[in-house]
């Protein structure tokens, strides 16, 4: 069985043609809408905005593994284990919610 433990193994999977085709199929199946937002009565869709600094389309929707790839490699391409998520919901799901980080208590102090 293939493992996806290291960054290199995961990168190879996410760069594969098979993943790219599956990812597009899942976004289409989910009508290009974040399923987590939808469960909470909100709407997050792909707007096709372009990022000048990155010189590419802004990533607003990703395809999320419900059961994580690292722990369930057998479900890597299982469409029942995949759903479309906006970047904010995906980051929250993985504990990367940067919007609610603690404020810097030194922010307004005079600098020397």
C-alpha positions in Angstrom: 0.0 0.0 0.0 1.2 3.5 -0.8 2.0 5.7 2.1 1.6 9.5 2.3 3.6 10.4 5.4 6.4 12.6 4.1 6.0 16.0 2.3 7.6 14.5 -0.8 5.1 11.6 -0.9 2.2 13.9 -0.4 3.5 16.4 -3.1 3.9 13.5 -5.6 0.3 12.5 -5.0 -1.1 16.0 -5.2 0.9 16.7 -8.4 -0.4 13.5 -10.1 -2.7 13.6 -13.0 -5.1 11.2 -11.4 -5.5 13.5 -8.4 -6.0 16.6 -10.6 -8.8 14.8 -12.6 -10.5 13.6 -9.4 -10.2 17.0 -7.8 -12.0 18.6 -10.8 -14.7 15.9 -10.8 -15.4 16.6 -7.1 -15.6 20.3 -7.5 -18.0 19.8 -10.4 -20.1 17.3 -8.4 -20.3 19.8 -5.5 -21.3 22.6 -7.9 -18.1 24.6 -7.1 -19.5 25.4 -3.6 -17.9 24.9 -0.2 -19.8 22.1 1.4 -19.0 23.2 5.0 -20.3 26.7 4.3 -23.4 25.2 2.7 -24.1 23.1 5.9 -24.2 26.4 7.8 -26.4 28.3 5.4 -23.6 30.3 3.8 -22.4 30.3 0.2 -18.7 30.2 -0.8 -18.0 29.8 -4.5 -15.1 30.0 -6.9 -15.0 33.5 -8.3 -12.1 33.0 -10.7 -10.2 36.0 -9.3 -6.7 36.5 -10.6 -3.7 37.2 -8.3 -1.2 39.6 -9.9 1.4 38.9 -7.3 1.2 35.1 -7.8 0.5 35.4 -11.5 -2.2 32.8 -11.3 -5.9 32.4 -10.4 -6.5 32.8 -6.7 -7.2 29.5 -4.9 -10.6 29.8 -3.3 -11.8 26.2 -3.3 -9.9 23.1 -2.5 -10.9 19.4 -2.3 -10.7 18.2 1.2 -10.0 14.6 2.4 -12.7 13.9 5.1 -10.5 11.1 6.5 -7.0 12.4 6.2 -4.7 11.2 3.5 -1.9 10.5 5.9 -4.0 8.2 8.1 -6.2 6.6 5.4 -4.1 6.3 2.2 -6.6 3.7 0.9 -9.2 6.5 0.6 -6.9 8.9 -1.3 -9.1 8.9 -4.4 -12.4 7.6 -2.9 -15.0 10.2 -4.0 -17.1 9.5 -0.9 -14.1 10.7 1.2 -13.7 14.0 -0.7 -15.6 17.3 -0.6 -15.1 20.8 -1.9 -14.1 23.3 0.8 -13.2 27.0 0.7 -9.7 27.9 1.9 -11.1 29.3 5.2 -13.1 26.2 6.1 -10.2 24.0 5.1 -7.7 25.9 7.2 -10.1 25.7 10.2 -10.5 22.0 9.7 -6.7 21.6 9.9 -6.2 24.0 12.8 -4.8 26.7 10.7 -7.3 29.5 11.4 -5.1 32.6 11.1 -8.0 35.1 11.4 -8.5 34.3 15.1 -4.9 34.3 16.2 -4.1 36.1 19.5 -3.4 39.8 19.2 0.2 41.0 19.7 0.1 42.6 23.2 3.2 44.7 22.2 1.7 46.0 19.0 1.1 49.6 20.3 4.2 49.9 22.4 6.8 52.4 21.5 9.7 50.9 19.6 13.3 51.7 20.6 
